[in-house]
Amino acid sequence: MQYAPAALEVAAGDTVVWQNTDIVPHTVTSKGWNSGPIAAGASWKKVMRARGVVAYHCTFHPTMVGTVTVR
């Protein structure tokens, strides 16, 4: 139960896709956005437009954390 990779660097305008390969649902939640539950085997994507470091977590599993650096 972790995001892999936990830290990612992308260009502004890139789309990031989170794929849930676990057997339980997860979320990708940050200030201002939330994927909602992502079922096992499903995915969710977001276009990263704002530059900076975005921290995110899973609302179901608070120890699951990650960051996206948008350059």
mmCIF file of the N, C-alpha and C atoms, coordinates in Angstrom:
data_MODEL
# 
_entry.id   MODEL 
# 
loop_
_atom_site.group_PDB 
_atom_site.id 
_atom_site.type_symbol 
_atom_site.label_atom_id 
_atom_site.label_alt_id 
_atom_site.label_comp_id 
_atom_site.label_asym_id 
_atom_site.label_entity_id 
_atom_site.label_seq_id 
_atom_site.pdbx_PDB_ins_code 
_atom_site.Cartn_x 
_atom_site.Cartn_y 
_atom_site.Cartn_z 
_atom_site.occupancy 
_atom_site.B_iso_or_equiv 
_atom_site.pdbx_formal_charge 
_atom_site.auth_seq_id 
_atom_site.auth_comp_id 
_atom_site.auth_asym_id 
_atom_site.auth_atom_id 
_atom_site.pdbx_PDB_model_num 
ATOM 1   N N  . MET A 1 1  ? 0.836   -1.177 0.000   1.00 0.00 ? 1  MET A N  1 
ATOM 2   C CA . MET A 1 1  ? 0.000   0.000  0.000   1.00 0.00 ? 1  MET A CA 1 
ATOM 3   C C  . MET A 1 1  ? 0.875   1.232  0.000   1.00 0.00 ? 1  MET A C  1 
ATOM 4   N N  . GLN A 1 2  ? 1.271   1.610  -1.207  1.00 0.00 ? 2  GLN A N  1 
ATOM 5   C CA . GLN A 1 2  ? 2.080   2.814  -1.381  1.00 0.00 ? 2  GLN A CA 1 
ATOM 6   C C  . GLN A 1 2  ? 1.940   3.288  -2.811  1.00 0.00 ? 2  GLN A C  1 
ATOM 7   N N  . TYR A 1 3  ? 2.194   4.571  -3.022  1.00 0.00 ? 3  TYR A N  1 
ATOM 8   C CA . TYR A 1 3  ? 2.259   5.096  -4.369  1.00 0.00 ? 3  TYR A CA 1 
ATOM 9   C C  . TYR A 1 3  ? 3.649   4.780  -4.916  1.00 0.00 ? 3  TYR A C  1 
ATOM 10  N N  . ALA A 1 4  ? 3.727   4.349  -6.162  1.00 0.00 ? 4  ALA A N  1 
ATOM 11  C CA . ALA A 1 4  ? 5.029   4.039  -6.753  1.00 0.00 ? 4  ALA A CA 1 
ATOM 12  C C  . ALA A 1 4  ? 5.073   4.619  -8.160  1.00 0.00 ? 4  ALA A C  1 
ATOM 13  N N  . PRO A 1 5  ? 5.936   5.582  -8.386  1.00 0.00 ? 5  PRO A N  1 
ATOM 14  C CA . PRO A 1 5  ? 6.875   6.151  -7.417  1.00 0.00 ? 5  PRO A CA 1 
ATOM 15  C C  . PRO A 1 5  ? 6.160   7.120  -6.480  1.00 0.00 ? 5  PRO A C  1 
ATOM 16  N N  . ALA A 1 6  ? 6.729   7.313  -5.318  1.00 0.00 ? 6  ALA A N  1 
ATOM 17  C CA . ALA A 1 6  ? 6.140   8.224  -4.336  1.00 0.00 ? 6  ALA A CA 1 
ATOM 18  C C  . ALA A 1 6  ? 6.413   9.681  -4.691  1.00 0.00 ? 6  ALA A C  1 
ATOM 19  N N  . ALA A 1 7  ? 7.471   9.933  -5.459  1.00 0.00 ? 7  ALA A N  1 
ATOM 20  C CA . ALA A 1 7  ? 7.801   11.291 -5.912  1.00 0.00 ? 7  ALA A CA 1 
ATOM 21  C C  . ALA A 1 7  ? 7.941   11.254 -7.428  1.00 0.00 ? 7  ALA A C  1 
ATOM 22  N N  . LEU A 1 8  ? 7.310   12.208 -8.083  1.00 0.00 ? 8  LEU A N  1 
ATOM 23  C CA . LEU A 1 8  ? 7.293   12.259 -9.537  1.00 0.00 ? 8  LEU A CA 1 
ATOM 24  C C  . LEU A 1 8  ? 7.524   13.698 -9.971  1.00 0.00 ? 8  LEU A C  1 
ATOM 25  N N  . GLU A 1 9  ? 8.244   13.882 -11.069 1.00 0.00 ? 9  GLU A N  1 
ATOM 26  C CA . GLU A 1 9  ? 8.457   15.217 -11.628 1.00 0.00 ? 9  GLU A CA 1 
ATOM 27  C C  . GLU A 1 9  ? 7.912   15.232 -13.047 1.00 0.00 ? 9  GLU A C  1 
ATOM 28  N N  . VAL A 1 10 ? 7.074   16.235 -13.339 1.00 0.00 ? 10 VAL A N  1 
ATOM 29  C CA . VAL A 1 10 ? 6.445   16.351 -14.654 1.00 0.00 ? 10 VAL A CA 1 
ATOM 30  C C  . VAL A 1 10 ? 6.503   17.799 -15.124 1.00 0.00 ? 10 VAL A C  1 
ATOM 31  N N  . ALA A 1 11 ? 6.217   18.000 -16.395 1.00 0.00 ? 11 ALA A N  1 
ATOM 32  C CA . ALA A 1 11 ? 6.125   19.350 -16.954 1.00 0.00 ? 11 ALA A CA 1 
ATOM 33  C C  . ALA A 1 11 ? 4.687   19.842 -16.811 1.00 0.00 ? 11 ALA A C  1 
ATOM 34  N N  . ALA A 1 12 ? 4.525   21.147 -16.694 1.00 0.00 ? 12 ALA A N  1 
ATOM 35  C CA . ALA A 1 12 ? 3.181   21.732 -16.645 1.00 0.00 ? 12 ALA A CA 1 
ATOM 36  C C  . ALA A 1 12 ? 2.427   21.312 -17.901 1.00 0.00 ? 12 ALA A C  1 
ATOM 37  N N  . GLY A 1 13 ? 1.206   20.851 -17.719 1.00 0.00 ? 13 GLY A N  1 
ATOM 38  C CA . GLY A 1 13 ? 0.386   20.386 -18.830 1.00 0.00 ? 13 GLY A CA 1 
ATOM 39  C C  . GLY A 1 13 ? 0.416   18.874 -19.018 1.00 0.00 ? 13 GLY A C  1 
ATOM 40  N N  . ASP A 1 14 ? 1.346   18.187 -18.348 1.00 0.00 ? 14 ASP A N  1 
ATOM 41  C CA . ASP A 1 14 ? 1.400   16.726 -18.437 1.00 0.00 ? 14 ASP A CA 1 
ATOM 42  C C  . ASP A 1 14 ? 0.223   16.105 -17.693 1.00 0.00 ? 14 ASP A C  1 
ATOM 43  N N  . THR A 1 15 ? -0.184  14.934 -18.145 1.00 0.00 ? 15 THR A N  1 
ATOM 44  C CA . THR A 1 15 ? -1.226  14.162 -17.479 1.00 0.00 ? 15 THR A CA 1 
ATOM 45  C C  . THR A 1 15 ? -0.573  13.070 -16.648 1.00 0.00 ? 15 THR A C  1 
ATOM 46  N N  . VAL A 1 16 ? -0.937  13.002 -15.374 1.00 0.00 ? 16 VAL A N  1 
ATOM 47  C CA . VAL A 1 16 ? -0.440  11.947 -14.482 1.00 0.00 ? 16 VAL A CA 1 
ATOM 48  C C  . VAL A 1 16 ? -1.573  10.940 -14.303 1.00 0.00 ? 16 VAL A C  1 
ATOM 49  N N  . VAL A 1 17 ? -1.234  9.661  -14.437 1.00 0.00 ? 17 VAL A N  1 
ATOM 50  C CA . VAL A 1 17 ? -2.210  8.585  -14.280 1.00 0.00 ? 17 VAL A CA 1 
ATOM 51  C C  . VAL A 1 17 ? -1.825  7.762  -13.061 1.00 0.00 ? 17 VAL A C  1 
ATOM 52  N N  . TRP A 1 18 ? -2.761  7.599  -12.136 1.00 0.00 ? 18 TRP A N  1 
ATOM 53  C CA . TRP A 1 18 ? -2.577  6.740  -10.975 1.00 0.00 ? 18 TRP A CA 1 
ATOM 54  C C  . TRP A 1 18 ? -3.333  5.445  -11.247 1.00 0.00 ? 18 TRP A C  1 
ATOM 55  N N  . GLN A 1 19 ? -2.638  4.324  -11.238 1.00 0.00 ? 19 GLN A N  1 
ATOM 56  C CA . GLN A 1 19 ? -3.231  3.003  -11.467 1.00 0.00 ? 19 GLN A CA 1 
ATOM 57  C C  . GLN A 1 19 ? -3.282  2.260  -10.136 1.00 0.00 ? 19 GLN A C  1 
ATOM 58  N N  . ASN A 1 20 ? -4.445  1.793  -9.744  1.00 0.00 ? 20 ASN A N  1 
ATOM 59  C CA . ASN A 1 20 ? -4.589  1.050  -8.498  1.00 0.00 ? 20 ASN A CA 1 
ATOM 60  C C  . ASN A 1 20 ? -4.355  -0.438 -8.772  1.00 0.00 ? 20 ASN A C  1 
ATOM 61  N N  . THR A 1 21 ? -3.203  -0.948 -8.339  1.00 0.00 ? 21 THR A N  1 
ATOM 62  C CA . THR A 1 21 ? -2.885  -2.361 -8.516  1.00 0.00 ? 21 THR A CA 1 
ATOM 63  C C  . THR A 1 21 ? -3.084  -3.157 -7.233  1.00 0.00 ? 21 THR A C  1 
ATOM 64  N N  . ASP A 1 22 ? -3.638  -2.508 -6.204  1.00 0.00 ? 22 ASP A N  1 
ATOM 65  C CA . ASP A 1 22 ? -3.952  -3.195 -4.946  1.00 0.00 ? 22 ASP A CA 1 
ATOM 66  C C  . ASP A 1 22 ? -5.314  -3.879 -5.067  1.00 0.00 ? 22 ASP A C  1 
ATOM 67  N N  . ILE A 1 23 ? -5.691  -4.602 -4.019  1.00 0.00 ? 23 ILE A N  1 
ATOM 68  C CA . ILE A 1 23 ? -6.984  -5.285 -4.005  1.00 0.00 ? 23 ILE A CA 1 
ATOM 69  C C  . ILE A 1 23 ? -8.059  -4.481 -3.279  1.00 0.00 ? 23 ILE A C  1 
ATOM 70  N N  . VAL A 1 24 ? -7.693  -3.303 -2.776  1.00 0.00 ? 24 VAL A N  1 
ATOM 71  C CA . VAL A 1 24 ? -8.632  -2.430 -2.065  1.00 0.00 ? 24 VAL A CA 1 
ATOM 72  C C  . VAL A 1 24 ? -8.658  -1.058 -2.742  1.00 0.00 ? 24 VAL A C  1 
ATOM 73  N N  . PRO A 1 25 ? -9.735  -0.291 -2.560  1.00 0.00 ? 25 PRO A N  1 
ATOM 74  C CA . PRO A 1 25 ? -9.806  1.042  -3.151  1.00 0.00 ? 25 PRO A CA 1 
ATOM 75  C C  . PRO A 1 25 ? -8.822  2.013  -2.497  1.00 0.00 ? 25 PRO A C  1 
ATOM 76  N N  . HIS A 1 26 ? -8.423  3.018  -3.266  1.00 0.00 ? 26 HIS A N  1 
ATOM 77  C CA . HIS A 1 26 ? -7.571  4.105  -2.791  1.00 0.00 ? 26 HIS A CA 1 
ATOM 78  C C  . HIS A 1 26 ? -8.089  5.417  -3.369  1.00 0.00 ? 26 HIS A C  1 
ATOM 79  N N  . THR A 1 27 ? -7.591  6.524  -2.840  1.00 0.00 ? 27 THR A N  1 
ATOM 80  C CA . THR A 1 27 ? -7.868  7.839  -3.418  1.00 0.00 ? 27 THR A CA 1 
ATOM 81  C C  . THR A 1 27 ? -6.548  8.542  -3.683  1.00 0.00 ? 27 THR A C  1 
ATOM 82  N N  . VAL A 1 28 ? -6.628  9.580  -4.484  1.00 0.00 ? 28 VAL A N  1 
ATOM 83  C CA . VAL A 1 28 ? -5.520  10.519 -4.669  1.00 0.00 ? 28 VAL A CA 1 
ATOM 84  C C  . VAL A 1 28 ? -6.102  11.872 -4.289  1.00 0.00 ? 28 VAL A C  1 
ATOM 85  N N  . THR A 1 29 ? -5.719  12.371 -3.128  1.00 0.00 ? 29 THR A N  1 
ATOM 86  C CA . THR A 1 29 ? -6.357  13.549 -2.555  1.00 0.00 ? 29 THR A CA 1 
ATOM 87  C C  . THR A 1 29 ? -5.317  14.606 -2.220  1.00 0.00 ? 29 THR A C  1 
ATOM 88  N N  . SER A 1 30 ? -5.558  15.817 -2.689  1.00 0.00 ? 30 SER A N  1 
ATOM 89  C CA . SER A 1 30 ? -4.676  16.944 -2.413  1.00 0.00 ? 30 SER A CA 1 
ATOM 90  C C  . SER A 1 30 ? -5.541  18.152 -2.115  1.00 0.00 ? 30 SER A C  1 
ATOM 91  N N  . LYS A 1 31 ? -4.902  19.223 -1.747  1.00 0.00 ? 31 LYS A N  1 
ATOM 92  C CA . LYS A 1 31 ? -5.646  20.459 -1.498  1.00 0.00 ? 31 LYS A CA 1 
ATOM 93  C C  . LYS A 1 31 ? -6.292  20.909 -2.815  1.00 0.00 ? 31 LYS A C  1 
ATOM 94  N N  . GLY A 1 32 ? -7.606  20.925 -2.836  1.00 0.00 ? 32 GLY A N  1 
ATOM 95  C CA . GLY A 1 32 ? -8.308  21.403 -4.019  1.00 0.00 ? 32 GLY A CA 1 
ATOM 96  C C  . GLY A 1 32 ? -8.785  20.323 -4.978  1.00 0.00 ? 32 GLY A C  1 
ATOM 97  N N  . TRP A 1 33 ? -8.369  19.074 -4.814  1.00 0.00 ? 33 TRP A N  1 
ATOM 98  C CA . TRP A 1 33 ? -8.877  18.008 -5.685  1.00 0.00 ? 33 TRP A CA 1 
ATOM 99  C C  . TRP A 1 33 ? -8.829  16.653 -4.999  1.00 0.00 ? 33 TRP A C  1 
ATOM 100 N N  . ASN A 1 34 ? -9.719  15.768 -5.466  1.00 0.00 ? 34 ASN A N  1 
ATOM 101 C CA . ASN A 1 34 ? -9.846  14.438 -4.887  1.00 0.00 ? 34 ASN A CA 1 
ATOM 102 C C  . ASN A 1 34 ? -10.351 13.505 -5.974  1.00 0.00 ? 34 ASN A C  1 
ATOM 103 N N  . SER A 1 35 ? -9.672  12.388 -6.147  1.00 0.00 ? 35 SER A N  1 
ATOM 104 C CA . SER A 1 35 ? -10.060 11.425 -7.172  1.00 0.00 ? 35 SER A CA 1 
ATOM 105 C C  . SER A 1 35 ? -11.357 10.710 -6.845  1.00 0.00 ? 35 SER A C  1 
ATOM 106 N N  . GLY A 1 36 ? -11.733 10.695 -5.555  1.00 0.00 ? 36 GLY A N  1 
ATOM 107 C CA . GLY A 1 36 ? -12.782 9.793  -5.133  1.00 0.00 ? 36 GLY A CA 1 
ATOM 108 C C  . GLY A 1 36 ? -12.197 8.388  -5.098  1.00 0.00 ? 36 GLY A C  1 
ATOM 109 N N  . PRO A 1 37 ? -12.975 7.391  -4.689  1.00 0.00 ? 37 PRO A N  1 
ATOM 110 C CA . PRO A 1 37 ? -12.431 6.037  -4.606  1.00 0.00 ? 37 PRO A CA 1 
ATOM 111 C C  . PRO A 1 37 ? -12.017 5.507  -5.983  1.00 0.00 ? 37 PRO A C  1 
ATOM 112 N N  . ILE A 1 38 ? -10.804 4.970  -6.045  1.00 0.00 ? 38 ILE A N  1 
ATOM 113 C CA . ILE A 1 38 ? -10.316 4.311  -7.252  1.00 0.00 ? 38 ILE A CA 1 
ATOM 114 C C  . ILE A 1 38 ? -10.339 2.812  -6.949  1.00 0.00 ? 38 ILE A C  1 
ATOM 115 N N  . ALA A 1 39 ? -11.193 2.090  -7.610  1.00 0.00 ? 39 ALA A N  1 
ATOM 116 C CA . ALA A 1 39 ? -11.354 0.661  -7.346  1.00 0.00 ? 39 ALA A CA 1 
ATOM 117 C C  . ALA A 1 39 ? -10.107 -0.117 -7.742  1.00 0.00 ? 39 ALA A C  1 
ATOM 118 N N  . ALA A 1 40 ? -9.986  -1.310 -7.184  1.00 0.00 ? 40 ALA A N  1 
ATOM 119 C CA . ALA A 1 40 ? -8.885  -2.205 -7.561  1.00 0.00 ? 40 ALA A CA 1 
ATOM 120 C C  . ALA A 1 40 ? -8.914  -2.422 -9.069  1.00 0.00 ? 40 ALA A C  1 
ATOM 121 N N  . GLY A 1 41 ? -7.761  -2.253 -9.705  1.00 0.00 ? 41 GLY A N  1 
ATOM 122 C CA . GLY A 1 41 ? -7.652  -2.431 -11.148 1.00 0.00 ? 41 GLY A CA 1 
ATOM 123 C C  . GLY A 1 41 ? -8.040  -1.225 -11.975 1.00 0.00 ? 41 GLY A C  1 
ATOM 124 N N  . ALA A 1 42 ? -8.558  -0.181 -11.341 1.00 0.00 ? 42 ALA A N  1 
ATOM 125 C CA . ALA A 1 42 ? -8.979  1.025  -12.052 1.00 0.00 ? 42 ALA A CA 1 
ATOM 126 C C  . ALA A 1 42 ? -7.883  2.083  -11.988 1.00 0.00 ? 42 ALA A C  1 
ATOM 127 N N  . SER A 1 43 ? -8.096  3.174  -12.716 1.00 0.00 ? 43 SER A N  1 
ATOM 128 C CA . SER A 1 43 ? -7.116  4.264  -12.718 1.00 0.00 ? 43 SER A CA 1 
ATOM 129 C C  . SER A 1 43 ? -7.844  5.602  -12.692 1.00 0.00 ? 43 SER A C  1 
ATOM 130 N N  . TRP A 1 44 ? -7.061  6.646  -12.432 1.00 0.00 ? 44 TRP A N  1 
ATOM 131 C CA . TRP A 1 44 ? -7.574  8.015  -12.421 1.00 0.00 ? 44 TRP A CA 1 
ATOM 132 C C  . TRP A 1 44 ? -6.467  8.902  -12.955 1.00 0.00 ? 44 TRP A C  1 
ATOM 133 N N  . LYS A 1 45 ? -6.822  9.931  -13.717 1.00 0.00 ? 45 LYS A N  1 
ATOM 134 C CA . LYS A 1 45 ? -5.792  10.813 -14.271 1.00 0.00 ? 45 LYS A CA 1 
ATOM 135 C C  . LYS A 1 45 ? -6.131  12.271 -14.027 1.00 0.00 ? 45 LYS A C  1 
ATOM 136 N N  . LYS A 1 46 ? -5.064  13.073 -14.003 1.00 0.00 ? 46 LYS A N  1 
ATOM 137 C CA . LYS A 1 46 ? -5.209  14.515 -13.778 1.00 0.00 ? 46 LYS A CA 1 
ATOM 138 C C  . LYS A 1 46 ? -4.150  15.253 -14.582 1.00 0.00 ? 46 LYS A C  1 
ATOM 139 N N  . VAL A 1 47 ? -4.567  16.310 -15.235 1.00 0.00 ? 47 VAL A N  1 
ATOM 140 C CA . VAL A 1 47 ? -3.626  17.188 -15.930 1.00 0.00 ? 47 VAL A CA 1 
ATOM 141 C C  . VAL A 1 47 ? -3.049  18.136 -14.891 1.00 0.00 ? 47 VAL A C  1 
ATOM 142 N N  . MET A 1 48 ? -1.732  18.154 -14.797 1.00 0.00 ? 48 MET A N  1 
ATOM 143 C CA . MET A 1 48 ? -1.048  18.983 -13.804 1.00 0.00 ? 48 MET A CA 1 
ATOM 144 C C  . MET A 1 48 ? -0.687  20.320 -14.464 1.00 0.00 ? 48 MET A C  1 
ATOM 145 N N  . ARG A 1 49 ? -1.423  21.362 -14.151 1.00 0.00 ? 49 ARG A N  1 
ATOM 146 C CA . ARG A 1 49 ? -1.230  22.658 -14.812 1.00 0.00 ? 49 ARG A CA 1 
ATOM 147 C C  . ARG A 1 49 ? -0.409  23.646 -13.981 1.00 0.00 ? 49 ARG A C  1 
ATOM 148 N N  . ALA A 1 50 ? -0.633  23.671 -12.674 1.00 0.00 ? 50 ALA A N  1 
ATOM 149 C CA . ALA A 1 50 ? 0.020   24.665 -11.818 1.00 0.00 ? 50 ALA A CA 1 
ATOM 150 C C  . ALA A 1 50 ? 1.417   24.190 -11.423 1.00 0.00 ? 50 ALA A C  1 
ATOM 151 N N  . ARG A 1 51 ? 2.401   25.064 -11.603 1.00 0.00 ? 51 ARG A N  1 
ATOM 152 C CA . ARG A 1 51 ? 3.774   24.725 -11.227 1.00 0.00 ? 51 ARG A CA 1 
ATOM 153 C C  . ARG A 1 51 ? 3.920   24.696 -9.705  1.00 0.00 ? 51 ARG A C  1 
ATOM 154 N N  . GLY A 1 52 ? 4.833   23.855 -9.227  1.00 0.00 ? 52 GLY A N  1 
ATOM 155 C CA . GLY A 1 52 ? 5.097   23.748 -7.805  1.00 0.00 ? 52 GLY A CA 1 
ATOM 156 C C  . GLY A 1 52 ? 5.092   22.304 -7.360  1.00 0.00 ? 52 GLY A C  1 
ATOM 157 N N  . VAL A 1 53 ? 5.169   22.109 -6.066  1.00 0.00 ? 53 VAL A N  1 
ATOM 158 C CA . VAL A 1 53 ? 5.157   20.766 -5.487  1.00 0.00 ? 53 VAL A CA 1 
ATOM 159 C C  . VAL A 1 53 ? 3.765   20.499 -4.917  1.00 0.00 ? 53 VAL A C  1 
ATOM 160 N N  . VAL A 1 54 ? 3.164   19.421 -5.360  1.00 0.00 ? 54 VAL A N  1 
ATOM 161 C CA . VAL A 1 54 ? 1.832   19.041 -4.920  1.00 0.00 ? 54 VAL A CA 1 
ATOM 162 C C  . VAL A 1 54 ? 1.945   17.781 -4.068  1.00 0.00 ? 54 VAL A C  1 
ATOM 163 N N  . ALA A 1 55 ? 1.575   17.880 -2.812  1.00 0.00 ? 55 ALA A N  1 
ATOM 164 C CA . ALA A 1 55 ? 1.546   16.712 -1.929  1.00 0.00 ? 55 ALA A CA 1 
ATOM 165 C C  . ALA A 1 55 ? 0.158   16.096 -2.001  1.00 0.00 ? 55 ALA A C  1 
ATOM 166 N N  . TYR A 1 56 ? 0.102   14.766 -1.978  1.00 0.00 ? 56 TYR A N  1 
ATOM 167 C CA . TYR A 1 56 ? -1.183  14.085 -1.997  1.00 0.00 ? 56 TYR A CA 1 
ATOM 168 C C  . TYR A 1 56 ? -1.141  12.868 -1.080  1.00 0.00 ? 56 TYR A C  1 
ATOM 169 N N  . HIS A 1 57 ? -2.324  12.330 -0.778  1.00 0.00 ? 57 HIS A N  1 
ATOM 170 C CA . HIS A 1 57 ? -2.436  11.178 0.117   1.00 0.00 ? 57 HIS A CA 1 
ATOM 171 C C  . HIS A 1 57 ? -3.681  10.381 -0.229  1.00 0.00 ? 57 HIS A C  1 
ATOM 172 N N  . CYS A 1 58 ? -3.822  9.220  0.385   1.00 0.00 ? 58 CYS A N  1 
ATOM 173 C CA . CYS A 1 58 ? -5.024  8.397  0.265   1.00 0.00 ? 58 CYS A CA 1 
ATOM 174 C C  . CYS A 1 58 ? -5.880  8.640  1.503   1.00 0.00 ? 58 CYS A C  1 
ATOM 175 N N  . THR A 1 59 ? -7.132  9.002  1.304   1.00 0.00 ? 59 THR A N  1 
ATOM 176 C CA . THR A 1 59 ? -7.992  9.273  2.458   1.00 0.00 ? 59 THR A CA 1 
ATOM 177 C C  . THR A 1 59 ? -8.315  7.997  3.238   1.00 0.00 ? 59 THR A C  1 
ATOM 178 N N  . PHE A 1 60 ? -8.253  6.845  2.598   1.00 0.00 ? 60 PHE A N  1 
ATOM 179 C CA . PHE A 1 60 ? -8.507  5.579  3.286   1.00 0.00 ? 60 PHE A CA 1 
ATOM 180 C C  . PHE A 1 60 ? -7.287  5.087  4.063   1.00 0.00 ? 60 PHE A C  1 
ATOM 181 N N  . HIS A 1 61 ? -6.099  5.424  3.569   1.00 0.00 ? 61 HIS A N  1 
ATOM 182 C CA . HIS A 1 61 ? -4.836  4.933  4.146   1.00 0.00 ? 61 HIS A CA 1 
ATOM 183 C C  . HIS A 1 61 ? -3.882  6.110  4.292   1.00 0.00 ? 61 HIS A C  1 
ATOM 184 N N  . PRO A 1 62 ? -3.971  6.862  5.400   1.00 0.00 ? 62 PRO A N  1 
ATOM 185 C CA . PRO A 1 62 ? -3.222  8.115  5.573   1.00 0.00 ? 62 PRO A CA 1 
ATOM 186 C C  . PRO A 1 62 ? -1.702  7.977  5.494   1.00 0.00 ? 62 PRO A C  1 
ATOM 187 N N  . THR A 1 63 ? -1.175  6.758  5.644   1.00 0.00 ? 63 THR A N  1 
ATOM 188 C CA . THR A 1 63 ? 0.278   6.598  5.522   1.00 0.00 ? 63 THR A CA 1 
ATOM 189 C C  . THR A 1 63 ? 0.715   6.554  4.062   1.00 0.00 ? 63 THR A C  1 
ATOM 190 N N  . MET A 1 64 ? -0.237  6.445  3.154   1.00 0.00 ? 64 MET A N  1 
ATOM 191 C CA . MET A 1 64 ? 0.083   6.499  1.729   1.00 0.00 ? 64 MET A CA 1 
ATOM 192 C C  . MET A 1 64 ? 0.180   7.966  1.326   1.00 0.00 ? 64 MET A C  1 
ATOM 193 N N  . VAL A 1 65 ? 1.385   8.411  0.997   1.00 0.00 ? 65 VAL A N  1 
ATOM 194 C CA . VAL A 1 65 ? 1.602   9.806  0.615   1.00 0.00 ? 65 VAL A CA 1 
ATOM 195 C C  . VAL A 1 65 ? 2.514   9.858  -0.612  1.00 0.00 ? 65 VAL A C  1 
ATOM 196 N N  . GLY A 1 66 ? 2.419   10.949 -1.335  1.00 0.00 ? 66 GLY A N  1 
ATOM 197 C CA . GLY A 1 66 ? 3.269   11.149 -2.494  1.00 0.00 ? 66 GLY A CA 1 
ATOM 198 C C  . GLY A 1 66 ? 3.341   12.614 -2.845  1.00 0.00 ? 66 GLY A C  1 
ATOM 199 N N  . THR A 1 67 ? 4.228   12.928 -3.786  1.00 0.00 ? 67 THR A N  1 
ATOM 200 C CA . THR A 1 67 ? 4.346   14.305 -4.291  1.00 0.00 ? 67 THR A CA 1 
ATOM 201 C C  . THR A 1 67 ? 4.537   14.291 -5.802  1.00 0.00 ? 67 THR A C  1 
ATOM 202 N N  . VAL A 1 68 ? 4.025   15.327 -6.429  1.00 0.00 ? 68 VAL A N  1 
ATOM 203 C CA . VAL A 1 68 ? 4.271   15.593 -7.845  1.00 0.00 ? 68 VAL A CA 1 
ATOM 204 C C  . VAL A 1 68 ? 4.894   16.975 -7.918  1.00 0.00 ? 68 VAL A C  1 
ATOM 205 N N  . THR A 1 69 ? 6.080   17.068 -8.498  1.00 0.00 ? 69 THR A N  1 
ATOM 206 C CA . THR A 1 69 ? 6.710   18.359 -8.737  1.00 0.00 ? 69 THR A CA 1 
ATOM 207 C C  . THR A 1 69 ? 6.412   18.743 -10.180 1.00 0.00 ? 69 THR A C  1 
ATOM 208 N N  . VAL A 1 70 ? 5.736   19.869 -10.353 1.00 0.00 ? 70 VAL A N  1 
ATOM 209 C CA . VAL A 1 70 ? 5.367   20.347 -11.685 1.00 0.00 ? 70 VAL A CA 1 
ATOM 210 C C  . VAL A 1 70 ? 6.297   21.485 -12.042 1.00 0.00 ? 70 VAL A C  1 
ATOM 211 N N  . ARG A 1 71 ? 7.079   21.311 -13.085 1.00 0.00 ? 71 ARG A N  1 
ATOM 212 C CA . ARG A 1 71 ? 8.038   22.339 -13.489 1.00 0.00 ? 71 ARG A CA 1 
ATOM 213 C C  . ARG A 1 71 ? 7.580   23.097 -14.712 1.00 0.00 ? 71 ARG A C  1 
# 
